[in-house]
Amino acid sequence: MTGSQAAALKAEPDSALDFDAIIIGAGVSGLYQLYKLRELGLRARVFEAGTNVGGTWYWNRYPGARFDSESWTYGYSFSQELLEEWDWEEHFAGQPETERYLNYVADKFDLRRDIQFKSRVAAARYNEETRSWDVALEDGRTYNARFLVTAIGVLSAATMPRIPGVETFRGQSCHTHYWPKEPVSFEGKRVAVIGTGATGVQTITEVAKTPGHLTVFQRTPQWCAPLHNAKIGKEEMNRIRGNYPEIFERCQNTYGCFIHATDPRATHEVSPEEREAFWEKLYGEPGFGIWMGNFRDILVDRKANALISDFLARKIRQRVRDPAVAEKLIPKNHGFGTRRVPLESGYFEVYNQPNVKLVDIKETPIERITPTGVKTSDAEYEFDIIIYATGFDAITGAFDRIDIRGVDGESLKEKWKDGPQTFLGILVDGFPNMLMVMGPHAGLGNFPRAAEYSADWVTGLIGFAHDRGVTRIEATGEGASAWTDHVLATSEGLLFTEVDSWMTGINRNVEGKQVRRIMRYSGGHPAFREHCEAVVTNGYRELMLG
Ligand code: NA7
């Protein structure tokens, strides 16, 4: 294409299209993506299923929902003014505070005027003739746009358990993700929680605070570690504010964009006493330090992993009075850190309460949900409330729930049935002009840090195309294969790959999600960014632009 052709194309408004870009989702990534596309002067529209902004922090309003990232590492970094104005109240903010924050952001940057709520996207189809995406909402409304940007999150497709009789229960029941906006009282109620992942652990700890009776149905125990949350006073907040440049810089340079950096030592390089002292220190400190700031080999070396797991097991035994209950709470089928580590605030002590019962459903499986409660292989329990903390069809689930069709009507769900294939976790060959913010095979971690980068990269590419009159962007098949191979290679030797969890794409409640897959880039964020930057520096030559 010549320069004048490009200029002519740029000058020509796409008046035939409803929008330049459609963004799906008004969560952390979607809000920022909208802000960035507006900066380019593009007409962007966000479709959001909820009635307000916030994504994860709009939906997950279950009791006890809060950050495991330090609040001051989680907020957006793009606006100095926002950093000046917003005071975090707690080191690990609860859901209400985070929802308030995201609403504040939406208001401050006047984002709502381009967000269409109660608009769940049901289908998106690429139209080769117009080089655009036709998007259909669940209610039948249709729109089109040059670019389709997915900002649908990695844990947004909640899954109910496949247990017979779920629909027959006559009391109150709810998946944690769909928690109602109105307060739910547990006072004097018989409550069941099914599921003990990060969500279950937070829910259980909170529900147990109200008098009543709580029964926890646990399939797999977790290696939980203390959160050590605290309030942030005015002076401390000002100190944090003064340190924002260093804080964000540090997050940029760690593996998972958290404030915690891996300790360069190997577990066996230090004496047992020193090791124990180090782990005590980490156990006593706030946040993910014990997972992300531990010795460099605990997630790759079986012996090192066994030692840290043993340390955590001792902690559980110390904290839970009944030794039989403590044993049930100690994971036996996976080592510490090989699944997402739930951070807790008094979780294990909950089981010392006389009104809390732990049911190990590996020993006595749930047979069915009855109209009055839960029937296991050896007992029938009656409940007023059943809470399903049963997780998500992670990473690809939200994509699977939209009928996304690329060139010649190829289905994305079908293309990914044996695992995702992407270029940088952002583009997919055969799906031109679709850009994924935090798509599969991108690096996970402290979400907004990674999402800001991802949205910036997407913005850079769209801006590049816009400036040159490029109306079609596609990853090559070779590029996607090479990235996919690289992603698989980065996970080699990591112990988490041997364990079933949402991080390896397992969800026994979903057809086709029973085989472990590599779902995310495991080379760490600094390396991820290097790969992305190289593509930019190279003038996007690895992509097909037309
Ligand atoms: P998780 O971590 O996937 O946990 C789901 C929990 O629900 C887990 O304990 C599951 O047991 C349990 N589960 C799922 N299905 C069933 C059935 N059918 N019967 C009994 N128990 C079941 O989801 P979370 O929401 O806790 O956390 C997801 C992420 O969101 C979290 O890591 C944060 O990053 C935010 P299992 O372990 O599969 O045996």
Boltz pocket constraint, residues with backbone or C-beta under 6 A from the ligand:
constraints:
  - pocket:
      binder: B
      contacts: [[A, 155], [A, 160], [A, 161], [A, 162], [A, 163], [A, 194], [A, 195], [A, 196], [A, 197], [A, 198], [A, 199], [A, 200], [A, 217], [A, 218], [A, 219], [A, 220], [A, 340], [A, 361], [A, 389], [A, 390], [A, 391], [A, 392], [A, 500], [A, 502], [A, 509]]
      max_distance: 6.0
